[in-house]
Amino acid sequence: MATRNAPERIHLFTYQVGFGDCFLLRFAYPGDRARHVLIDFGTTGLPDTVASAHLTLVARDIAERCGGRLDAVVATHRHADHISGFATAKDGKGPGDIIRALKPSVVVQPWTEQPDLAEDAKAPTPARPAMRGEAARLAMRGEAAALASMNAFAELLVRSLDTLGKGLSPEVRERIRFIGEDNVKNLSAVRNLAAMGTKRVYAYHGARSGLERVLPGVKTHVLGPPTLEQSASIARMRSRDPSEYWHLQLRRLAHDAALPPDAAGPFPRHPATPGGKLPMSARWIARRLRSAHGEQLLQIVTALDKAMNNTSLILLFEAGGKKLLFPGDAQIENWQYALARPETAALLRDVHLYKVGHHGSLNATPRSLWQAFANKGPKRRRGRLVSVLSTMPGKHGREASSTEVPRRTLVKELAEQSELHSTHELASGVLCEEVVVETGG
């Protein structure tokens, strides 16, 4: 039986942002009332068919669909493909300016984003009122030093790759550049999020989401990320002193980037091995060393990427017997803590809609999670699982090494066992796709 305090339907608008995420949830209540939640807004690569101002068009469409008022913004983690759309512009007309003007009541982020978090924090401190203007900028200086150093490392690496990457294969260079750019701190977007909303929530497993006050009749479960006090696996991902580790890596990278570039050879478009004072018979060593250094940089920036993904929020919305799962880019270390709990496994069993993690990366949809979904099955199945994927093939990973995103085998399984909606299959010119979930609230 429907009540005025529970939504009758949930509309999900999945926006075409290429390699990124942008989802608008509309909770439709009796009497034409509606509440709107924006989950992530970013990209690291748009399709060739869209204009350069595409994110601004997306922001304007969001503003129109929510009637000029957002109830909440969720930023699952700080990767550029999830928050770059929150960036502002000097003329005040950037996509982030448009979203901020929608005056969301609540902004939800993972606990690791709390601006005044201590360097050695293992859990968030009590929430404080939203900060604005200079106060927000000052607080940003005190954020967790480990994350800040990781961002600084990524930024310097991307800036210096043309020099440091000599002697590397084009494939390795491109992978380093792509992963590095995703981890570069988008200061404008971070600051905008820090000043947005009248209530700020830094959430973790088991905590209240803060969305209860704006979404009547909807229960929101925060399944991740765990705090370092909760999860030993997350703690093991950190070195003994994570802040010092990334400071040391940054210092070493800065030293390497400051070295004078090699003089251009007679064939600048072709790989060459500068010999210096080495005898001709030993010059092959220089190339081997450069290649090994490049592979090491790739390993470090990949570890950085993994650490960022494991700070991602995992949210499960429950209304009228229907459940919608939004895990951001959470990877296995983030998922392990939640999946090890019987109560979480029971919650996930009857998920109706699954936002596919990390753009279809295989390591973001753990086998145990997929197996837990009781609603998956062939097309003839009633109440079949709905899966939603925001991605762009060819941007990340390689099929030859089984690292391509989206993972071919995962997409095949999603298509066979669920009703799959993927942004990379949207027709040119289509801004978003709408999926409607009837809750019977």
C-alpha positions in Angstrom: 0.0 0.0 0.0 1.4 3.4 -1.0 2.1 6.0 1.6 3.1 9.7 1.1 6.3 9.0 3.0 7.7 6.4 0.6 8.7 6.8 -3.1 6.4 5.2 -5.7 9.2 5.0 -8.3 12.9 5.6 -8.6 14.2 7.1 -11.9 17.9 6.6 -12.7 19.4 8.9 -15.3 22.7 7.6 -16.5 24.7 10.3 -18.3 27.1 9.8 -21.2 30.4 11.0 -19.8 32.7 8.6 -21.6 35.1 7.1 -19.2 33.6 8.4 -16.0 30.5 8.3 -13.8 27.5 10.6 -13.5 24.1 9.4 -12.2 21.0 11.3 -11.2 18.5 9.5 -8.9 15.0 10.8 -8.7 12.8 9.5 -5.9 9.2 10.1 -7.0 6.7 10.4 -4.2 2.9 10.6 -4.3 1.5 14.0 -5.1 4.2 14.7 -7.7 6.8 15.3 -5.1 10.4 14.3 -5.9 13.8 14.3 -4.3 17.0 14.2 -6.4 20.5 12.8 -5.6 23.5 13.3 -7.9 26.1 10.5 -7.5 29.4 11.5 -9.0 30.1 13.7 -12.0 33.4 13.3 -13.8 35.3 12.0 -16.8 38.8 11.3 -18.0 37.9 10.8 -21.6 34.8 11.9 -23.6 33.7 10.2 -26.9 34.8 11.9 -30.1 31.2 12.6 -31.0 30.5 15.1 -28.2 31.5 18.7 -27.8 34.3 20.0 -25.6 31.6 21.7 -23.4 29.8 18.4 -22.9 30.0 18.4 -19.1 28.4 21.9 -19.0 25.5 20.5 -21.1 25.2 17.6 -18.7 25.1 20.0 -15.7 22.4 22.1 -17.3 20.4 19.0 -18.0 20.7 17.9 -14.4 19.5 21.3 -13.3 16.5 21.1 -15.5 15.6 17.6 -14.5 15.7 18.4 -10.8 13.8 21.6 -11.1 16.7 23.8 -10.1 17.2 22.1 -6.7 19.4 19.1 -5.7 18.7 17.5 -2.4 22.0 15.7 -2.1 25.4 15.2 -3.8 27.4 12.0 -3.4 31.1 12.0 -4.4 32.2 8.4 -4.0 35.9 9.2 -4.1 38.3 11.8 -5.5 39.4 10.2 -8.8 39.0 12.7 -11.7 36.6 10.4 -13.6 34.2 10.8 -10.6 34.6 14.5 -9.6 36.1 16.5 -12.5 32.6 17.8 -13.4 32.4 19.6 -10.1 35.2 21.9 -11.2 34.3 25.6 -11.5 35.3 28.2 -14.1 36.6 31.8 -13.7 33.5 33.2 -15.4 31.3 31.3 -13.0 29.7 29.2 -15.8 31.5 25.9 -15.4 29.7 22.7 -14.7 30.7 22.8 -11.0 29.2 26.3 -10.8 25.9 25.0 -12.2 25.8 22.1 -9.7 26.7 24.4 -6.7 23.8 26.7 -7.7 21.4 23.8 -7.2 22.1 24.2 -3.5 22.3 20.6 -2.3 21.3 20.1 1.3 23.7 17.2 2.0 27.1 16.3 0.5 28.3 12.8 1.2 31.9 11.7 0.8 34.1 8.9 2.1 35.7 9.4 5.6 39.1 9.9 4.0 38.0 13.2 2.5 37.4 14.9 5.8 39.4 18.1 5.4 40.9 18.4 8.9 41.7 14.7 9.2 44.9 14.0 11.0 47.8 12.4 9.0 47.7 9.2 11.1 43.9 9.0 11.4 42.3 5.6 11.3 38.7 6.8 11.4 36.9 10.1 11.0 36.4 12.6 13.7 33.0 14.0 14.6 31.4 16.0 11.8 31.6 19.7 11.7 29.4 22.3 10.0 30.0 23.0 6.3 32.8 25.4 5.6 32.8 28.2 3.2 35.2 30.6 1.5 38.6 31.1 3.1 37.7 28.7 5.9 37.2 25.9 3.4 40.5 26.7 1.6 42.4 26.8 4.9 40.9 23.5 6.0 41.9 21.9 2.7 45.6 22.5 3.6 45.2 20.2 6.6 43.7 17.2 4.8 45.3 13.8 5.1 48.9 14.1 4.0 49.1 10.7 2.4 46.3 11.4 -0.1 47.8 14.8 -0.8 51.2 13.4 -1.5 49.7 10.7 -3.7 48.0 13.4 -5.8 51.2 15.4 -6.0 53.2 12.4 -7.1 50.6 11.7 -9.9 50.7 15.4 -11.0 54.5 15.6 -11.2 54.7 12.2 -13.0 52.2 13.3 -15.7 54.0 16.7 -16.2 57.4 15.0 -16.4 56.5 11.9 -18.5 57.8 13.2 -21.7 61.3 13.4 -20.1 61.1 10.4 -17.8 59.3 8.2 -20.3 62.1 8.1 -22.9 63.0 4.6 -23.8 59.6 3.2 -22.7 57.2 1.5 -25.0 54.3 3.7 -26.2 51.9 1.3 -24.4 53.6 1.7 -21.0 53.8 5.5 -21.5 50.1 5.7 -22.3 49.1 3.5 -19.3 51.2 5.6 -16.9 49.7 8.8 -18.3 46.1 7.6 -18.1 46.3 6.3 -14.6 48.3 9.3 -13.5 45.9 11.8 -14.9 43.0 10.1 -13.1 44.8 10.6 -9.8 45.8 14.2 -10.3 44.1 16.3 -7.7 41.4 18.4 -9.3 41.7 21.3 -6.8 38.8 23.3 -8.2 36.4 20.3 -7.9 37.7 19.4 -4.4 37.3 22.9 -3.1 33.9 23.2 -4.7 32.7 20.0 -3.0 34.2 21.3 0.3 32.1 24.4 0.2 28.9 22.8 -1.1 25.9 21.8 1.0 24.6 22.8 4.4 25.4 19.4 5.9 28.5 17.3 5.3 28.8 13.6 5.9 32.1 11.6 5.8 30.8 8.1 5.7 32.2 4.6 6.3 30.9 1.1 6.8 28.0 1.0 9.1 27.7 4.8 9.5 24.6 6.9 8.8 24.7 8.3 5.3 23.1 11.6 6.2 20.6 11.1 3.3 17.9 10.0 5.8 16.7 13.6 6.3 16.2 14.3 2.5 15.0 10.8 1.4 11.9 9.9 3.5 10.9 6.2 3.2 14.4 5.3 1.9 17.0 3.4 3.9 20.6 4.0 2.8 23.1 1.4 3.9 26.8 2.5 3.9 28.7 -0.7 3.1 32.1 0.9 2.5 34.8 2.0 2.8 35.8 0.5 6.1 37.9 2.6 8.4 41.5 1.4 9.2 40.2 0.5 12.7 37.6 -1.8 11.0 39.6 -3.5 8.3 43.0 -5.1 8.6 43.2 -5.6 4.8 42.9 -1.9 4.2 45.5 -1.3 6.9 47.9 -3.7 5.2 47.7 -1.8 2.0 49.3 1.2 3.7 53.1 1.1 4.3 54.3 1.5 7.8 54.1 5.2 7.3 52.0 6.0 4.2 52.6 9.7 4.4 56.4 9.2 4.5 56.2 6.6 1.7 54.6 9.0 -0.7 56.8 11.9 0.3 59.8 9.8 -0.5 58.4 8.7 -3.8 57.6 12.4 -4.6 61.1 13.5 -3.7 62.7 10.8 -5.8 60.5 11.6 -8.8 61.2 15.3 -8.5 64.9 14.6 -8.5 64.6 12.4 -11.6 62.5 15.0 -13.4 65.0 17.8 -12.7 67.8 15.9 -14.5 68.8 17.6 -17.8 67.0 15.9 -20.8 69.1 13.9 -23.2 70.1 15.6 -26.4 67.9 14.8 -29.3 69.4 12.2 -31.6 69.5 12.3 -35.4 66.2 10.3 -35.6 64.0 11.9 -32.9 60.9 9.9 -33.8 62.6 6.6 -33.2 63.7 5.0 -29.9 67.4 5.6 -29.2 69.8 4.5 -26.5 72.0 7.4 -25.4 75.4 5.9 -24.5 77.1 8.7 -22.7 80.5 7.5 -21.6 79.6 3.8 -21.7 81.5 1.7 -24.2 79.4 0.6 -27.2 79.2 -3.0 -26.1 77.5 -2.0 -22.8 75.1 0.7 -24.0 72.2 -1.8 -24.1 72.2 -1.6 -20.3 71.0 2.1 -20.4 67.9 1.1 -22.3 67.3 -1.9 -20.0 67.6 0.4 -16.9 65.2 3.0 -18.4 62.7 0.3 -19.2 62.9 -1.1 -15.7 62.4 2.4 -14.2 59.4 2.9 -16.4 57.9 -0.4 -15.2 58.5 0.6 -11.6 56.8 3.9 -12.2 53.8 2.0 -13.6 53.7 -0.2 -10.6 53.8 2.7 -8.2 51.1 4.7 -10.0 48.9 1.6 -10.3 49.3 1.1 -6.5 48.3 4.7 -6.1 45.2 4.1 -8.3 44.2 1.0 -6.3 44.6 2.9 -3.0 42.3 5.7 -4.2 39.7 3.2 -5.4 39.6 1.5 -2.1 38.5 4.7 -0.4 35.3 4.6 -2.5 31.9 4.8 -0.9 29.6 1.8 -1.4 25.9 2.8 -1.0 22.9 0.5 -1.0 19.5 2.3 -1.4 16.4 0.4 -0.1 12.8 1.5 -0.8 9.6 -0.4 -1.2 11.3 -3.7 -1.3 13.7 -2.7 -4.1 17.4 -2.2 -3.6 19.9 -0.2 -5.7 23.6 -0.7 -5.3 26.2 2.0 -6.1 29.7 0.9 -5.3 31.7 3.7 -7.0 35.1 2.2 -7.9 35.5 0.0 -4.8 37.9 -2.9 -5.3 38.4 -6.2 -3.5 40.1 -4.8 -0.4 37.2 -2.4 0.1 34.6 -5.1 -0.6 36.1 -7.8 1.6 35.1 -6.2 4.9 31.5 -5.9 3.9 31.2 -9.3 2.2 32.6 -11.1 5.2 29.5 -10.1 7.2 26.5 -12.3 7.0 24.1 -9.4 7.4 25.7 -7.7 4.4 25.4 -10.8 2.3 21.7 -11.0 3.2 21.2 -7.4 2.1 22.9 -7.9 -1.2 21.0 -11.1 -2.1 18.0 -9.4 -3.5 19.6 -6.3 -5.2 17.4 -5.2 -8.0 19.7 -2.7 -9.7 23.5 -2.8 -9.7 25.7 0.1 -10.9 28.7 -1.9 -12.2 31.8 -1.0 -10.3 34.8 0.8 -11.8 33.5 1.1 -15.4 33.4 -2.7 -15.8 36.8 -3.5 -14.4 36.9 -7.2 -13.4 38.5 -6.5 -10.0 35.6 -4.3 -8.9 32.9 -6.9 -9.2 34.2 -9.7 -6.9 33.0 -13.2 -7.8 31.4 -13.6 -4.4 29.4 -10.4 -4.9 28.1 -11.5 -8.3 27.3 -14.9 -7.0 25.3 -13.4 -4.2 22.8 -11.7 -6.5 19.8 -14.0 -6.5 17.9 -11.9 -9.1 20.4 -12.5 -12.0 19.3 -15.0 -14.6 18.1 -15.4 -18.3 15.8 -12.9 -20.0 12.6 -14.9 -19.2 13.2 -14.4 -15.5 10.7 -12.1 -13.7 12.2 -9.3 -11.6 15.5 -9.8 -13.4 18.6 -7.9 -12.1 19.2 -4.6 -13.9 22.8 -3.6 -14.4 24.0 -0.1 -15.4 27.5 0.5 -16.8 29.2 3.8 -17.4 32.3 3.2 -19.5 34.2 3.8 -22.8 36.2 0.9 -24.3 39.7 1.4 -25.4 40.7 3.9 -22.8 42.2 1.7 -20.1 44.0 -1.7 -20.1 44.6 -4.3 -22.9 42.6 -7.3 -24.0 45.8 -9.2 -24.7 46.7 -9.0 -21.0 43.1 -9.4 -19.8 43.2 -5.9 -18.2 40.9 -4.1 -20.6 38.1 -2.0 -19.2 35.3 -2.9 -19.6 36.4 -6.5 -19.2 35.0 -8.5 -22.1 34.1 -11.6 -20.0 32.3 -9.5 -17.4 30.2 -7.6 -20.0 29.2 -10.9 -21.6 28.1 -12.2 -18.2 26.2 -9.0 -17.4 24.4 -9.1 -20.8 23.5 -12.8 -20.3 22.4 -12.7 -16.7 21.0 -9.2 -16.3 19.2 -6.4 -18.1 22.3 -4.4 -19.1 22.3 -0.7 -19.8 25.7 0.7 -20.9 26.6 4.2 -21.9 29.0 3.2 -24.6 26.1 1.8 -26.5 24.1 5.0 -26.4 23.4 6.6 -29.8 25.3 9.7 -30.8 23.7 12.8 -29.4 21.9 11.0 -26.6 22.8 12.7 -23.4 21.5 10.1 -20.9 19.4 7.0 -20.5 16.5 6.7 -18.1 15.8 3.5 -16.1 12.6 3.4 -14.0 12.3 1.1 -10.9 8.8 0.7 -9.6 8.9 0.4 -5.8 5.2 0.2 -5.0 5.9 2.5 -2.0 
